[in-house]
Structures are given as structure tokens and as C-alpha cells.
Amino acid sequence: MAAKNPAAQAAKTAQAGQTAKARVLVDHPAHGLKCGQIAEGPEALIQALADAGALDAHPDAVDYAAGQGAEVVAIGVPAEADEAADASNPAAE
């Protein structure tokens, strides 16, 4: 069975409205994340980044970061989000 594309899964999950939170373990400039923050976004994207070792999605890790006053940062699928915004904004043309 072929491996699933995390970005495609994230886009599909985002449409379904399922989100998750995770503690950021390392800086991840592609998503604008810095170590110590809490990332919130599509569940599949959070899981993909956690599988890669960039995030810790365990509830205890999120609770710890929140207790330390960590900033919550919304993340998504940037290219698709930009395309959707441009398509819904007639002034962008």
C-alpha cells in the first residue's frame, strides 16, 4: 500500500474541521513554529509533524506548555490556504 501524503491528508481533515494541538519541540520555519509554542491545526498535519519529531501531541505535553504560558500558533496547509483565499477574494485579481 502506498504511503499517504501528509499535506493531502491535512487538507482533507481541515475541510472536515478536525483540529489538534501539540507542543513544538524544535523550530520549524516552514510552518512559522518556534520551540516551546503550541501548534494548533488540522489533525493530520499535527500528527505528521509529530511523527517527524517536530511536535509532541501527548495531552500532558500540551498541558505543560500551556501551564508555562506558551503561545498558541495556528498552522495549516499554506499553499492551499493561500489559493482558497485568493479564489474567495475578488479584489485579489
LINDAVEN-V605295 format. One record per residue. N is the residue number from 1. RES is the residue in one letter. PHI is phi in radians with two decimals (* if undefined). D_FIRST is the distance of its C-alpha to the first C-alpha in whole Angstrom. Layout:
((N	RES	PHI	D_FIRST) (N	RES	PHI	D_FIRST))
This chain:
((1	M	*	0) (2	A	-1.25	4) (3	A	-1.20	7) (4	K	-1.46	9) (5	N	-1.37	12) (6	P	-1.03	15) (7	A	-1.15	18) (8	A	-1.16	16) (9	Q	-1.10	16) (10	A	-1.10	19) (11	A	-1.11	21) (12	K	-1.14	19) (13	T	-1.15	21) (14	A	-1.08	24) (15	Q	-1.13	24) (16	A	-1.36	24) (17	G	1.45	27) (18	Q	-1.51	25) (19	T	-2.15	26) (20	A	-2.54	26) (21	K	-2.18	29) (22	A	-2.71	28) (23	R	-1.43	31) (24	V	-1.41	30) (25	L	-1.66	30) (26	V	-2.47	31) (27	D	-1.01	32) (28	H	-2.40	29) (29	P	-1.00	31) (30	A	-1.06	28) (31	H	-1.97	29) (32	G	1.20	32) (33	L	-1.81	32) (34	K	-2.18	34) (35	C	-0.89	34) (36	G	1.72	36) (37	Q	-1.36	35) (38	I	-1.98	33) (39	A	-1.62	30) (40	E	-2.25	29) (41	G	-3.07	27) (42	P	-0.95	24) (43	E	-0.94	22) (44	A	-1.16	18) (45	L	-1.20	20) (46	I	-1.02	22) (47	Q	-1.13	19) (48	A	-1.10	18) (49	L	-1.21	21) (50	A	-1.18	22) (51	D	-1.09	19) (52	A	-1.42	20) (53	G	1.59	23) (54	A	-1.49	26) (55	L	-2.27	26) (56	D	-2.11	27) (57	A	-1.59	26) (58	H	-1.13	28) (59	P	-0.95	31) (60	D	-1.12	33) (61	A	-1.17	32) (62	V	-1.16	33) (63	D	-1.07	36) (64	Y	-1.07	37) (65	A	-1.09	37) (66	A	-1.11	38) (67	G	-1.15	41) (68	Q	-1.54	42) (69	G	1.44	42) (70	A	-1.11	39) (71	E	-1.28	38) (72	V	-1.64	36) (73	V	-2.07	34) (74	A	-1.39	32) (75	I	-2.21	29) (76	G	-2.79	26) (77	V	-1.83	24) (78	P	-0.94	28) (79	A	-1.09	27) (80	E	-1.23	26) (81	A	-1.13	29) (82	D	-1.13	31) (83	E	-1.10	30) (84	A	-1.14	31) (85	A	-1.14	34) (86	D	-1.14	35) (87	A	-1.18	34) (88	S	-1.61	36) (89	N	-2.01	39) (90	P	-1.10	42) (91	A	-1.25	44) (92	A	-1.27	41) (93	E	-1.53	42))
